[in-house]
């Protein structure tokens, strides 16, 4: 099995990404890791490894990295 890395802009995050494990790069070049729990309006909420929820405005997100497992 392999992995495919998908990189999307913060403004392109959709509710269909809920549940995905992601790395989020913000405009200050800080990297956040966690699972997306909500995408609503102009913000994204994710849960980190400590089970703490964080909310970030989509406009403040530079890129979102998603790793997907592939069959090849």
Protein Blocks (a to p, Z undefined) as FASTA:
>chain_A
ZZddddddfklpcfklgoiacddddfkopacddddfbdehjaccdddfkopacdddfklp
mbdcdddddfZZ
